[in-house]
């Protein structure tokens, strides 16, 4: 009797997962577009370009999912969200997923009922100050006013850091990143704190970027990545393995320019599975078997999206660091595609 109950529960769970998955993916296909929550504007990560089109490192995650599910990376509706509004927007179903600088934490994963699909950028919180302030270390900021985003882990980390070092500070809180930057430029605070990638992005938008310096201290771990709601395991799989496709593609040397040619010339079994030449991996997600090929062809691999949006040759100027591929000195790799 006990075994029968377990078996029944297992079947029921499988049926629920299948039903949830069918509803989510079918809704997106019927709608003809993915609805993706992004930030209100962060240079290099998510912001409208000079044509009014959303572009950036996080935006490319949305476009990659659209390429895999709908076969067209441009079929995305972008919904700007603040640090305060992003979670209610996802919880309410206004967006299908979030792809914005959001840190994976226990409470967000468990208490808020979200599922993080992986990490697309390993970051850490830091501080930026004006060079003429003469500060060389965050430990010299005792008594400082600090600009910070409300409703974020940044705000909590700030308090933890100053308490741990027996220092005092005065927070100056804002909701939107452009408001924080404006407040900092206007002199409303001595220091600006957020993820170091965000500081680089904001610095690039200032009238005189060279007048500001990011201090050396990294005061937290900030694994940033896309997330979806709990309750639809297969939809989580689609988003997770879309991110993994970008990472595997870089490792295997697949690019937007060569992926078509590689399909006819590779002997690598993992690449054959990735490009739909062997197995039914796309079908297992409810997608065409060329879903990964579409992602790589239309969006590129992880390196391509990094370099064009936030790499050393962009105004953001971020080197890969720990975000380099595992076989190039970093910690970035995907589980095997098999």
N, C-alpha and C positions, 0 to 999 in steps of 0.2 A: 504494500500500500504506500509506504514511504517512497519507494523508487518510482511508483506511478505518479505521485504528486510532483516529484522533482522533474520527471519527464514532461508532465503537463505544463509545469512552470516554464521549462525550457522552450517548449513549442510556443507557448503564449508569448514569451519574450521575443522569440524570433519573428512571430507574426506582427507584434507591435513595431519592432524595428523596421520590418519590411514596409508596413503601412506608413510609418513616419517618413521613411526615405522616399517612398513613391510620392507622397504628398508634397514634400519639399522640392524635389527635383522636377516633378510634373508642374508645379506652380511656376517655377522659373522658366521652364520650356514654354508653357502656355502664355505666360506674360511676355516672353521674348526678350527679357533683359534681366540681368542680375542687379539687385539693389544693394549697394555696398556703402557702409558707413565709414567715413574718413574724417580727418581733422578739419578744422575750419580754415586751415592754411598754414603749412609749414614747408618752407622752401626746400626742394630736393626730395621731400617725402610725399607731400600731397598738397597741390595748389594749382589753380587754373593757370595755363600758360598764356602767351600773347594772343593765341587764337580762342581763348576762353575754354579750352579743353583741359580737363583734369590730367595732371601728369605728376610722376614722382615714383620713388621706390616703393612706397606702400600702395599707391595707385596701381602699380604693375601687378601686385598680388590679385587685386580685383579683376584686372584685365586678363590675367592668366586663368582664373577660375571661369570667366565668361568664355574664353577661348576653348576650354575643355568641355564645358557643359553645353554651350550654344554654338560652338564653332566659329565665334566672332568676338575678338577681344574688345571691340568697340561697343558691344551691346551691354553697357553698364550705366546705371543711374547712380550718381554719387550723391550721398546725403552728408553734408557737413555736420559734425558733432563736436561739442566741447568736452573737456574732461568730466564735467558734471552731467551732461546730457547723454553721453555715449552709451552707458549701460541701460538706462531706461528705454532708449531708442531700440536697442537690440532686444531687450526683454519683451517689449510690446509687439515685436514683429514688424516694426516699420522698416527694418533692414534685414537682409538675409544673413549678413555677416558684418563684422568690423575688421577693417584693415587700417589701423592707425596706431601711432606709437603708444601701445598699451602693454603694460608689464604683466607678465604671467605670475600671479600670486595664488596662495592657497585659497583665500577667501573668494577671490574672483572666480576661481575654477570650481569651488565646492559650494560655498555659501550663496553666491549670486546665481549659480546654476548655469555656468558657461563651460564651454569646452575649447581649450586652446589647441589650435591645429599644429603647433610647433613654434619654433623661434626663427624669425627671418632677420633679426639683428640683435646681437649681444651687446648690451650697452651698460653704462654706469652713470650715476648722477655726479655732477660737478658744479663748479661755480665760475662765473665770469665777472670780471671787474674792469673798470677803466684803468689803463696803464698808469695814468697820472695819480691814481690813488696810492701807488707805491707798495701795494700788497703783493707778496710773493707766495703766500700759503693761505689756505682756508683757515688755518689755526690762528691767523692774525685778524679774523673777522669778529672778535668779541665786541658786542655792542652795536654791530652793524644792522642796518635795515636791509632786508632781503626780499626781492620780488620773486613770487612763486605762484604757481597755478593752484587754484582751489579744487578740491575733489580728486586729488591725485596722490599716488604713493610719494611723489616728490615732496609734498607738504609734510607727510609723516616722517620721511627720511631726514628732512631738514631739522625737525624738532629733535629726533633721536641723536643726530650728529652733534648738535650744540649741547644737549644735555650730557652726552657721554664725555664731552671735552670741557665741561663746566664753564660754558660760555653762554652769554646772553645775546639775544637778537630780537629784532622787531619785524614780523612778517608783514609784507605788503601784498595782499592777495588779489588776483585777477582771475577771470574765467577763460578768456581767450588768449591765445599765444601772441596775437598782434597787439593786444592791450598790454601784455607784460612787457613786450619789447618797447612799446611807446612810453610806458611808465619808467622803464630803466633809462631810456635815452633822455627823458625829461628830467632825470635826476631824482626821481622819487625814492630810489633805493641805492645803496652802495654796491650791492651784488645781485646777480641774477642767477638763480639755480634751476636746473632741469637736467634731463639726460644730456650727456656730453655731445651726442649727435645733434640734439635740439639746439644746444648752445652754438654749435658750428653753423647750423642753418640760420639761426637768428642773427648771428654775427655777420653773416654774408649779406644780410638785408639792411645793415646799418649804414648811415652816411659815410662813416670812416671806420671800416672794420679793423684797421691796424691800430686803432686807438684803444682796443679792448683785448684782454687776454684771458684765456681759460686757465684757471689755476690747476696745479698738478694732481690734487687729491681726487680720488674716485671713491665716493662714500657709500656706494650701494651696488647691488647686482640688479640689472634691469633687462631681463630677457623679454624682448618685444616680439609680438607675433599676432597673427590673425586669430579670430575666435568666432564661435557660433553658439547658439543656444543648446543646452542639454536636451535630450529626448529624441534626437535624430542621429543615431550613430553613423549611418551611411553618408549623410550629408557632411558630417564631421570628417569622414574618410575622404570624401571628394576634395574638401579644402586642404586637408593635411597632405594628401598625395599630390595635389597641385604644387604646393610648396616644395615637396620632395622632388618633383620632376625638375624644377628649376635647379636644384642643388645637384642632382644626379647628372643633369645635362652638362653642367660645367665640368664635373669630374671626368665625364666621358668625352669631352671635347666637342659636344654637340652645340651648334650655334644656330641662330636664325638664318644665317647665310648658307650653312652646309647641311642642314638636317635632311633636306630632300635627297641630296646625293648620298648621304650616309645610309639611308634606308636600303639602297640597292647594293652597297659595297661592304657593309660591316659583317664581321664574323663574331662579334662580341655577343654572347647569349643575352646579357642583361640589356644591351641596347636593342636587340631584336624584340625582346619583351616590351620594352619601353615604347618602341615605335609601332607596336601592333603587328609585328611580323610573325610572332609566335605567341600562342596562348590567347586567352580571352580576358585579358586584364581590364580593358575598358568596360566590357560587358558586366564584370563583377561590380562595377560602380554604377551600372545603368547608363553608361556612356558609350559612344562609338569607340572602336579599338584604336582609332587614330587620334584620340583626345590629347594624348601627351605630345604627339607630333604637332598638333595645332597650337598647343601652348608654346612650344619651343620656336616654331616658325613665326608666330605672330608677336610673341613677347621677348623671346630670347632665353638664355640661361641666366643663372644667378649673377654671374660676373657681368654680363651685358647690362642687366638692369641696374646693378650697383654702379658700374663705371659711368653710365650715361646720366645718372641722377645725382649721386652723392660722392663719386670717386675723386681722386686727386686732381683730375683735370676739369673739375666743375668748381663753381664758386664755393660749394660746401667743403670740398677738399679733404675728405676722409680717406685715410689709408685703410686697407682691409683689416689689419691687426688680427684679433681673434676671429673675426668674421671671414678670414681666408679659408679656403678648402682644407680639409684635414691633411691632404697630401702636399699642401703648400705652406705648412707651418701654422695653420689655424685649427679651429675646433669644429668647423662646419662639415657635417656629412649627413646623408640620408640613410635610413634603414635600407637593406637590400631590396631591390625590385625583383622579387621572385615569388 
